[in-house]
Amino acid sequence: MKRFTACLALAAALSLAAAAIPASADPLKNIVLVHGAWVDGSGWKPVYEILKKEGFNVTMVQEPETSFADDVAATKRILDLQDGPTLLVGHSYGGSIITEAGVHPNVVGLVYVAAHAPDVGEDEAALGRKTPSILAKTDGAIKKTPDEFTYLNPAEFPKLFAPDLPRERAEFVARSQVLAAAKVFSTPLTAAAWKTKPSWGIVAGGDKIINPDLERWYYARAKSRTTEIKGASHSVYESHPKEVAAVIANAARNAQSARSAQK
C-alpha cells in the first residue's frame, strides 16, 4: 500500500513538472524582406529563392519611398498579412523602416543587412554625416529632382553601390532606380524595435554607401549578433546571397528563443 501511495505521489509530481514546462513554440516560418533606397524588392530574389527552398514563407515589401511614414505603413501592411511570428529583414534605408515598423506584434526578431538602425529621435542622414561613407565624399553622386526626390548618378552607381555584381546587372539596377524622397533620410524615428526584440546584423566590409564602421556601431549598440562579409559591397544581398540567407535562416530559427531569453 505504501509503495502504491508513493507511486501515485511520484506520478502526480511528474505531472505537475510536465505542466510547468511550456509547450515548444511552433517554428517561425514567416520572413518579410524590406529593400533600401533607390532599389526595389526584386534585388532580394537570390535570397528569396534560397529561403523558399528551406521552407520559409517569404514576402517582399515594395515600399514607395515617397515618405518615411508611407514606407513604414507599407511594411506594416505586409506584416498584418502574416499568419504568425515573423522575422523582419531590412537592407540599407530599409533598416530604418524595420526599426520603426518592427514594434508590430507579429515581429519577433530583426535582421539588418548593411543597414541603418537609428534610435528614437535619430535619423540616418545625421548619423551618416558623423561617420561619412565614400558616397558622402563623392561630389555629384547623389542627384535630386526639382520636387526633392533623390537618385544615385547612374554613371556612379555600379562602382559605388554594386561593384561586386556583374556589370550588366549593376547597370540595369542603376537604370531601374526607385527615386526616393529626400525627406525619408532625415525623418526622426519614433520607435526603436531593436531595444525590445533580438536582432542580427550583417556588415558589408566593402560598403561604399554606408560606412562599415557605422554599421558596426549600430549593431554593437543594438547588441545584435553580427556577421561581417569581408569585401562585400552595399549590394551584399545580391552578391553574397548564400551568406546573407544563412544569417537570416539562423535568425529565423532562433528568434523566438532569443526573445524569451532577452525578456
N, C-alpha and C positions, 0 to 999 in steps of 0.2 A: 504493500500500500504506500509505504514511504517512497519507494522507488517510482511508483506511478505518479505520486504527487510531485516529485522532483522533476519528472519528465514533463508534466504539464507546465510547471513553473518555467522550465527551460524553453519550452515551445512558445510560451507567452512572451518571454524576454526576447527571443529571436524575432517574433512577430513585431514587437514594438521597435526593435532595432531596424528591421526592414522598412517599417513605416517612416522611420526618421530619415532614411536615405532617399533624397528626391529622385524621381524618375529622370533618366537622362533626357536632355532636350533633343528634339528632332534635329538632324544635321542641317546646317544652313545651306540652302540651295540657291538663294536669290542674290545676284550681283548686279549692281547698277553702275555703269561707266559714264563719267561726265568728261567731255572734251574741254580743251582750253581755248584761248582766244585765237582768232584768225583761222581756225580749222573747224572741222565738223566730226560727227561721230563715226564716219567711215574709216578714219585712221585707226580705230580700235579693232578693225576686222581680224588681223592676225591673232590678237589676244583673245578676242571673242571665240574664234574657231577652236583654240586650244582649250579654253574653259568649257565650251559646249561639249567637247569630246570627253571631258572629265565629269560630265553630268550636271553641270551648273545651269541654272536658268538665268541667262544674261540679257540685260536690256541696256541699250544706249539712250542717253538723253540727247536731244537735239535742241539745246538752248539757243535762243535767238541772238544773244549778245547785244541786245538793244538797251538793257539796263541791268544792273545787278539784281534788282528786285524781280525783273522778268525772268532772269536766269535761275534764280532760286525757286521761283514759283514753278517754272518748267520742270525742275528737278523734283520738287515735292509732288508734282502731279504724277510723275512716274512712280515715285515711292508709294503713293496712295494705291497704285495698282498692284503692288506686290502682295503676295498671299501669306507672308510670314517674315521672319527675321531676314534682314538684308544687309549685305556688305556694300558700302558706298565708296566708290573709287573716283578720284579726280586727278586730272593732269593739268599742270601749269595754273592758269587762272581758274580752272575747274577746282583746284584746291581751296580757293576762297569760297567757291559755291558750296562745296560739300561741308566746309566748316560751319557755314550758316544753316544749310538745309539738313545737316546731319543730326540735328536735335529731333528730327521726325521719329516717332515711336517705333517705326519698323526698322530703323537703323541700329545695328548692334556693334558696328566697327567701321573704321575709316582706313582707306589706303591712299597715300599721297604719292603721286608719280611725277617726279621733277616738278613739284608743285608748291604753291604758296599756302601758308597756314597761319593767317593773321589771328590776333586775339580780338576780343570785343573792343571797339573803338579804334582799331587799327585798320589801315588799308594797305594793299600790296604796293601801290605806287610809292608811298612814303618809305616803306620798308626797303623797297628796291633801291631807292636813292642812297640809303645808308650803306648798302652793300651792292654797289653797281655791277652790272654784268657787262660782257663785251658788247652786247646790243646797245646798252645805255651809253657806251663810249663811242658808238659808230654814228657819225653825223649823217643825217638824212635817211637812216634806215627805216624809221617809222614815219609813215606818211599819214596825212589827215585830210579828210574831205571838208568842203565848206560847212557841212552840217555836223561836224565834230565826230565823224566815225574814223577809226584808225585801221591801217593795214600795214603789213611789212613790205617794203620795196621788193617786188618780185625778183629783181636782179640780185638782191642781197639774201633773199630767203634761203636758197639752197645751202649757202655756206654758213649762215647764222643759225637757222632753225633745224636743218636736216642734212648736215654734211656726211652722215654715215648711211644715208639712203641712196639707192640708185639714182643717178642724175635725172632720168626721165620721170621718176616718181616725185622727186623733190620739186622739179619744175611744174609738174601737174598740180601739186598741193599749193605751190606758190600762185598759180593762176586760178585756183578754185577757193581762194580765201573767203571766209565769212568776215565781213568788216565788223569791227567791234566798237561800240560807242565808247568814246574816250572816258566817259564818266564811270564805266564799270570798274576801272582800275583804282579809282580814288574814292569809292563809296565805303565808309567805315562799316565794319561788321557789328551786328547787334547780338550775335551768339557765337560761341566757340565750342563746337561739339567735341573737339579733342580733349576738353577739360573733363568730360564725364564718360567718354567712350574710348575703348582701346584703339590705338592707331598703329599703322605701319607706314614706313616711308622709303621711297626709292630715290637715291641721289644719282643723277646723271653726271658722271665725273667730268665729261667734256662739254657740259651745258654752256651755251653762249647767250641764251635768252634770260635765264635766271642764274645768278652766280651760285655755283655749287656750295660755296660757304654759307650762303643764305639758306639753302635747302637743309644743310646740316644743322644750322642754328634752329630753324623751325622744328625739326624732328627731335632735336635734343630737348627743346623746351616742352614739347608735347609728350615727351617720354615715349616716342614712337620706336618700335622695333625697326631698325634701319638697315637697309641693304644698299651698298654702293656698287654701281656698274661702271667700272673704270673706262674712260674714253667715250662713253655713250653721249650722244647729242641730246638736245631737247626732245627730239623725236624718238626717244628711247623706247616708247611703247610700240613703235613700228619697226625700229632697227634691232631691238632685242626682245621680241615678243615672248620667247620661251622663258627668259629670266623674269620678265615682268609678270607673266601669267603664273609662274611658280610662286612668287611673293603673294599674289592675290589669292591663289588657291590655298596657300598655307594660312593666310589671314582668315579666309572663309571657314576653314576647318577649326580654327582656334579662337575666333572672335567671341563666341558666347562664353566659353570657359574663361577667357581673358577678362571679359566684362565682369563676370562673377567674382574673379579674384580682385579686380580693381575696386569693387564695392566693399 
